[in-house]
Amino acid sequence: MSAESPSTEPVVVAELPPFVVARAQVAAVAPLSPNYVRVTFAGEELREFATPGAVFDLRIKLIFPPASGVLPHITVEDGWYQGWVALPEEERGSMRTYSIRDIRVVDGETEIDVEFVLHLQPGLTGPASTWASQARVGQELVIAGPRRDRDWGGIEFAPGVAPAVVLAGDETAAPAIARIIEDSPTLRGVAFIEVPSADDVLPIAAPAGFSVRWIARGDGEAHGTLLIPAVLDYLGTETEADLEIRDVETEDLLWETPVFSGLGEEIAAPAGADGSVADGSAHDAPAESRYFWIAGESGVVTTLRRHLVKDLGIDRKQVAFMGYWRKGVAMRG
């Protein structure tokens, strides 16, 4: 009796989903300033999470525990988000969107830093701010994001072949701006970051040829009243003496990128939108050739959009405008 011949059929290995839904532990908590705290997450389930060096403004999801303190159990087989939504409200906790400030692989273990803005004033705080203000080593969250070297979307920074970029945002956009700068060694241009106070200015490792300009808002100043004039002055445009910051009348936050308009219009992507920036002088580049990335309070973003697109005639294919939060509504963290 002869032995069976070995099979020549190829072995099919089930492809892992492009995302990771990880239970992560707090490894460190570092207060950075009066309004920022950095929380470092680690854990075995983060081993294949995201791609160091190619994070930019990647959006990830954080799921905070409900009142019971018990994190929800989420499976990925039938879609993790749908599974989370299907849970009873009292069990699923709260989900918020954040960006990665830093990601490292140390001795094969992945560590992720997330910087939280501590909006603790009445009417502005939310579950993320509350959690971050009380975070302790050993606590757990659920973090959802891309698997390493896989794409799940969530990166809007796409300057294409623009010779220079202008990044602008408030304190909620600062971590994403910092990550964009540090993941772009050939970046040319300028970033404007408006923060509550001078004590909230944080270090960013910017490449030569890129300028980071921090703007301390101070007590009594509304979001954007200093940021918008600073951006327009840089572009050689005067701002009205009594600047009116207006939001669009919609329940949704403004979200318009080179390939998508939250106002309902599709926009063609610029050629070469791969995160690289062409060589050239940032200050000599005309405004219409630059790439603009603007994020923060929705009314501020809307107002800047109006000035850049309508007043200055900047091509919408060269802009990404993202309303991260809206005045009068509990902030995203």
C-alpha positions in Angstrom: 0.0 0.0 0.0 1.6 3.2 -1.2 1.7 6.4 0.9 -0.5 9.2 -0.2 1.3 11.8 -2.3 1.7 15.2 -0.6 -0.9 17.8 -1.6 0.3 20.3 -4.2 -2.6 22.7 -3.3 -1.4 26.1 -2.0 -2.0 26.7 1.6 -4.5 29.6 2.0 -3.8 31.8 5.0 -6.8 33.9 6.1 -5.9 37.6 5.7 -6.0 39.6 8.8 -8.3 42.6 8.8 -6.7 46.0 8.0 -7.5 47.2 11.5 -6.6 46.4 15.0 -9.0 46.7 18.0 -6.7 46.5 21.0 -7.2 46.5 24.7 -4.3 48.7 25.8 -2.8 49.5 29.2 -1.7 52.9 30.4 2.1 52.7 30.8 2.8 56.3 31.8 1.0 59.6 32.4 2.9 62.8 31.9 1.4 66.2 32.6 2.9 68.5 29.9 1.3 71.9 30.6 -1.7 73.5 32.2 -3.9 72.1 29.4 -2.1 69.0 28.1 -1.4 65.6 29.5 0.4 62.8 27.6 -0.8 59.3 28.1 1.4 56.4 26.9 -0.4 53.1 26.0 1.3 49.7 25.6 0.3 46.1 25.6 0.6 42.9 23.5 -2.5 43.7 21.4 -0.8 46.9 20.1 2.1 44.9 18.6 0.9 45.4 15.0 -0.8 48.8 15.5 -0.1 51.6 13.0 3.1 52.2 11.1 5.9 54.3 12.8 7.2 57.1 10.5 4.0 57.2 8.5 1.4 58.4 10.9 0.8 62.1 9.9 -2.7 63.1 11.1 -4.0 59.6 11.3 -7.3 59.4 13.2 -7.7 56.6 15.7 -10.6 55.7 18.0 -10.5 55.5 21.7 -13.2 53.7 23.7 -13.6 54.8 27.3 -15.2 52.6 29.9 -18.9 53.2 30.9 -20.0 54.1 34.5 -19.5 50.5 35.5 -15.8 50.8 34.7 -16.0 47.6 32.6 -14.7 48.0 29.1 -16.9 46.5 26.3 -15.8 43.3 24.7 -15.5 43.9 20.9 -14.9 41.3 18.2 -13.7 42.1 14.7 -15.3 39.3 12.8 -18.4 41.1 11.7 -17.2 44.6 11.8 -15.9 46.1 15.1 -17.8 49.4 14.9 -21.1 47.7 14.1 -20.5 45.4 17.0 -19.8 48.3 19.3 -22.9 50.2 18.3 -25.0 47.1 18.8 -24.0 46.9 22.5 -26.5 48.3 25.1 -25.7 52.0 25.7 -24.9 51.4 29.3 -22.3 48.8 28.4 -20.5 50.3 25.4 -18.8 53.3 27.0 -17.9 56.4 25.0 -15.9 56.6 21.7 -13.8 59.6 20.7 -11.5 60.3 17.9 -7.8 61.2 18.5 -4.5 61.4 16.7 -1.3 59.7 17.6 1.4 62.1 18.9 4.1 59.5 18.8 4.5 55.7 18.2 7.6 53.7 19.0 8.7 50.1 18.9 10.9 49.2 21.8 12.3 45.7 22.0 9.5 44.5 19.8 6.8 46.2 21.9 4.7 49.1 20.6 4.1 52.2 22.6 1.6 54.9 21.6 1.5 58.5 23.0 -1.8 60.3 22.9 -1.9 64.0 24.0 -5.2 65.0 25.6 -6.4 68.6 25.9 -7.9 69.0 29.4 -11.2 70.8 28.7 -12.4 70.8 32.3 -14.6 74.0 32.2 -18.3 73.4 32.8 -20.0 72.8 29.4 -16.8 72.0 27.6 -15.6 68.8 29.3 -16.5 65.3 28.1 -15.7 61.7 28.9 -12.2 61.9 27.3 -11.1 64.9 29.3 -12.5 63.6 32.5 -10.8 60.2 32.0 -7.4 61.8 31.0 -7.4 64.1 34.0 -7.7 61.1 36.3 -5.6 58.6 34.2 -3.4 56.2 36.2 -0.8 53.6 35.2 -2.5 50.2 34.7 -5.9 51.5 33.5 -7.2 50.1 30.2 -8.8 51.5 27.1 -9.9 50.0 23.8 -8.0 51.5 20.8 -9.0 51.0 17.2 -6.8 51.8 14.3 -4.9 50.5 11.3 -2.8 47.3 11.3 0.9 48.0 10.6 1.6 48.7 6.9 -2.1 48.5 6.1 -4.5 51.3 5.2 -7.8 52.0 6.9 -8.1 55.6 5.9 -7.9 58.4 8.4 -4.9 60.3 7.0 -6.0 63.6 5.3 -2.5 65.2 5.0 -1.8 65.0 1.2 0.3 67.9 0.0 1.2 66.3 -3.3 3.8 68.3 -5.2 3.1 71.6 -3.5 6.4 73.5 -2.8 5.2 74.5 0.7 2.5 73.9 3.2 0.6 75.9 5.7 -0.7 74.1 8.8 -3.0 75.8 11.2 -5.1 74.8 14.1 -6.0 75.2 17.8 -4.9 73.1 20.8 -7.0 70.1 19.6 -5.1 70.0 16.3 -1.6 70.5 17.8 -0.8 66.8 18.3 -1.7 66.0 14.6 0.3 69.0 13.4 3.3 67.9 15.4 3.1 64.4 14.0 2.8 65.7 10.4 5.9 67.8 10.9 8.0 65.1 12.5 6.9 62.5 9.9 7.9 64.8 7.0 11.7 65.4 6.9 11.5 67.5 3.7 8.6 69.6 4.7 8.8 73.3 3.8 6.4 76.0 5.1 4.9 77.1 8.4 2.6 76.0 11.1 0.4 78.2 13.2 -0.8 76.7 16.5 -3.2 78.6 18.8 -3.1 77.4 22.4 -4.8 78.7 25.6 -1.6 80.0 27.2 2.2 80.4 26.6 2.7 77.6 29.1 1.0 75.2 26.5 3.8 75.6 24.0 5.3 72.2 23.5 8.4 71.0 21.6 8.2 69.9 18.0 11.2 68.6 16.1 10.7 70.5 12.8 13.0 70.1 9.8 15.2 72.9 8.6 13.1 75.1 6.4 9.9 74.7 8.4 8.7 77.3 10.9 6.4 76.6 13.9 4.6 79.7 15.3 2.8 79.3 18.6 0.0 81.8 19.4 -1.0 82.1 23.1 -4.7 83.1 23.1 -4.8 84.3 26.7 -7.8 84.9 29.0 -10.9 86.3 27.4 -9.9 85.7 23.8 -12.1 83.5 21.7 -10.8 80.7 19.6 -9.5 81.9 16.2 -9.4 85.6 17.0 -5.6 85.5 16.9 -5.1 82.5 14.7 -7.0 83.7 11.6 -5.3 87.1 11.4 -1.9 85.4 11.9 -2.5 83.1 8.9 -3.9 85.8 6.7 -1.1 88.3 7.6 1.4 85.6 6.6 -0.3 85.4 3.2 -0.2 89.2 2.8 -3.9 89.7 3.3 -5.5 92.2 5.7 -8.2 91.0 8.2 -11.4 93.0 9.0 -11.0 95.0 12.2 -13.9 93.3 13.8 -13.4 89.7 12.6 -16.6 87.7 12.6 -16.1 84.0 13.0 -19.1 82.2 11.4 -19.9 78.5 11.2 -21.9 76.8 8.5 -25.5 76.0 9.3 -25.3 72.2 9.5 -25.5 69.6 12.1 -22.3 68.1 10.8 -18.8 69.5 11.3 -17.1 71.0 8.3 -14.9 68.4 6.6 -13.4 69.2 3.2 -10.3 67.5 1.9 -8.7 67.4 -1.6 -10.9 64.3 -2.3 -14.0 64.9 -0.3 -16.3 67.8 0.6 -18.5 67.6 3.7 -20.7 70.1 1.8 -21.7 67.4 -0.6 -19.2 67.9 -3.5 -16.6 65.5 -4.8 -13.2 67.0 -5.5 -10.5 65.6 -7.6 -7.3 64.8 -5.8 -4.1 66.7 -6.7 -1.5 64.7 -8.6 1.2 63.1 -6.5 -0.8 63.2 -3.2 1.6 60.9 -1.4 2.7 63.0 1.5 5.8 64.3 -0.2 6.5 68.0 -0.8 8.5 69.3 -3.7 11.7 71.1 -3.1 11.5 74.9 -3.2 11.5 78.0 -1.1 8.5 78.1 1.2 8.4 81.9 1.5 8.7 82.5 -2.2 5.9 80.1 -3.1 2.7 82.0 -4.1 -0.3 81.3 -1.9 -2.2 79.6 -4.7 0.6 77.0 -5.1 0.7 76.0 -1.4 -1.1 73.2 0.3 -3.3 74.2 3.3 -4.2 71.9 6.3 -6.6 73.6 8.7 -8.2 71.9 11.7 -9.8 72.9 15.0 -13.0 74.6 16.1 -15.6 74.4 13.3 -16.4 78.1 13.1 -12.8 79.1 13.0 -12.1 76.5 10.2 -15.2 77.7 8.3 -14.0 81.3 8.5 -10.5 80.5 7.3 -12.0 78.4 4.5 -14.0 81.4 3.4 -11.0 83.7 3.4 -8.7 81.3 1.6 -11.1 79.8 -1.0 -13.5 82.7 -1.7 -11.4 85.8 -1.0 -7.9 84.6 -2.0 -9.0 82.1 -4.7 -7.1 79.2 -3.3 -8.0 76.1 -5.4 -10.0 73.7 -3.2 -7.8 70.8 -4.4 -5.0 72.4 -2.4 -6.8 72.5 1.0 -7.9 70.2 3.8 -10.3 71.9 6.3 -11.5 69.8 9.3 -13.8 70.9 12.0 -12.7 68.8 15.0 -15.2 70.4 17.4 -17.9 73.1 17.6 -18.2 76.0 20.1 -21.1 75.4 22.5 -20.9 71.6 22.1 -19.0 69.4 24.5 -15.5 69.1 23.0 -14.1 65.8 21.7 -11.7 65.3 24.6 
